[in-house]
Amino acid sequence: MGNCFTRCFMRVQPEETVLRLLIVGLENAGKTEIAHKICGSIRTEFLQTKGCRAFHTNIEGTRVQLSEVGGAQEFLDIWKYYFLDVYGILFVVDSSNINCINQSYNIFERLMAHDLLVGKPFLIIANKQDLPCSIDCIDLCECMNVEVLANKYRNPCMIEVCGNWNNSDDAYDGLQSGIRWLVKTILMNKQLIMNSIKFHRGICEFESILKASRRPWTGLSHNRSTPSLKKTRPKTAPFISPTHLKLDVNRVWNRNIPVFVRASPIIHPEKTTIIAVTNAH
């Protein structure tokens, strides 16, 4: 009996302990290379990502699953199907291409405002810093309006630089420190993020039940039983009435928490880290 319980516990435990992260960005931003660097593996193929790739690693004793989704134009519409179950976002930007930066800003703003990503931390990677035409993370923070968006949508944000300097001593690569910050921030706010995931999953299940019914749900009592919001709502999720099924971010996430931007100590004269973090009291 004890051995059976141990095997069942081992099967259930990974689902609760694995942190699911999503890597997104435009095409040729360097997402696959970033994923291999985080996992400490050597990249052996250089094909464009078609659909999604999964990576698994361990960061400071925490099991992490990385899902990289293609950044080509035909794959942008499938990003939203990964938003519900992820705990954090890695947004990779090609800092050497001004056109990509402008497009990335428009996409980044839509991601921050998405209902399924409200309150989840964002790690912005200013990639390809080894190229001479790249801009530093301070300019990238201003171009992408990170401070304003982080305060508006209450998403903890951090910008780190990354590049391929061929083990140069005077180069600073903040990818590892950035991913550690992302995991630490998720663990600090894990219960809040899990409640949000369960809450939105309950709404999705409730809407699917309504669509499967033969007649539209009007709220009127009939002989046939109608789906109940109370039955589909998770116990840990905040209560929401049927008239408020269209989520209002300011009502569901009414957290008057100060957000500040702090510049970390300069490790390299030209590579400065910008942090926009939400402090929960």
C-alpha positions, 0 to 999 in steps of 0.5 A, spaced: 500 500 500 505 504 501 509 503 495 502 504 491 501 511 494 509 513 493 508 511 485 501 515 485 504 521 488 510 521 484 506 521 478 502 527 481 507 531 483 511 533 477 504 537 474 504 541 481 512 543 481 514 544 474 514 551 472 511 552 465 514 558 461 513 561 454 518 563 450 516 568 444 518 573 439 519 575 432 522 571 427 530 570 427 530 574 434 534 568 437 529 564 441 531 557 440 538 559 441 536 562 448 532 556 450 539 552 449 543 557 453 538 556 459 538 549 458 545 548 458 545 544 451 549 545 445 544 546 439 545 541 433 540 544 428 539 551 425 532 550 422 526 555 423 521 553 429 515 551 426 509 550 431 512 549 438 518 546 441 519 544 448 525 544 453 526 541 460 531 544 465 532 545 472 533 552 475 536 552 482 532 546 484 526 548 481 523 544 475 522 548 469 519 547 462 520 552 456 515 552 450 518 556 444 513 558 439 515 560 432 515 567 431 513 567 423 507 571 421 503 565 420 504 563 427 503 569 431 495 567 432 497 560 435 501 564 441 494 565 445 493 558 446 499 557 450 497 563 455 492 560 460 497 555 463 504 558 463 507 562 469 511 567 466 513 569 459 520 570 456 520 575 450 526 575 446 527 582 442 532 583 436 536 589 439 540 590 432 534 591 428 530 597 429 524 595 425 524 588 429 524 593 435 518 597 433 514 591 431 516 587 438 513 593 441 506 593 438 506 585 440 509 586 447 503 591 448 498 586 446 501 581 450 501 585 457 494 587 456 491 580 455 487 577 460 490 571 461 497 574 462 495 579 467 499 579 473 504 574 470 512 576 470 515 578 463 523 577 462 525 581 456 531 579 453 535 584 449 538 579 444 544 580 439 548 585 444 554 582 440 553 586 434 555 593 433 549 596 431 545 593 437 542 598 442 542 597 450 537 595 454 536 602 457 534 605 450 530 598 449 526 600 455 524 607 453 523 604 446 518 599 448 515 603 454 516 598 459 515 602 465 509 605 463 506 598 461 508 595 467 505 600 471 498 600 467 497 592 467 501 590 474 506 585 470 513 585 474 518 586 468 525 585 467 530 587 462 536 583 461 542 583 455 544 577 451 549 576 446 554 571 443 561 574 445 565 568 444 567 567 452 570 574 452 572 577 459 569 584 458 562 582 456 556 581 460 551 576 459 545 577 463 541 571 461 542 566 467 541 572 472 534 574 468 532 567 468 533 566 476 529 572 477 523 570 473 523 563 477 524 567 483 518 572 482 514 566 480 515 562 486 514 568 490 507 569 487 505 562 485 499 562 489 496 568 486 498 566 479 495 559 480 488 562 482 488 566 476 489 560 472 484 556 475 479 562 475 480 563 467 480 555 466 473 555 470 470 560 465 473 557 459 470 550 461 463 554 463 463 557 456 464 551 453 458 548 456 454 553 454 456 553 447 455 545 447 447 546 450 442 546 445 439 553 446 442 559 449 443 560 456 438 566 458 438 565 466 431 563 466 429 557 470 426 551 465 424 544 467 431 542 464 437 543 468 442 549 466 449 549 467 451 553 474 457 557 474 458 555 482 459 548 479 464 550 474 468 555 479 474 553 482 473 554 490 480 558 490 478 563 485 475 570 486 467 570 485 465 573 479 457 573 477 454 571 470 453 578 468 461 580 469 463 574 464 467 579 460 473 580 464 474 587 467 482 587 468 481 593 473 475 590 477 478 583 477 486 585 479 484 591 483 491 591 486 493 598 488 501 596 489 506 601 487 511 599 481 518 602 481 523 602 476 530 601 479 537 600 475 541 595 478 549 596 479 552 597 473 556 591 471 559 593 464 559 600 462 554 599 456 550 594 459 545 596 464 539 592 467 533 595 468 528 592 473 520 594 473 518 589 479 511 589 483 512 589 490 506 585 493 504 587 501 
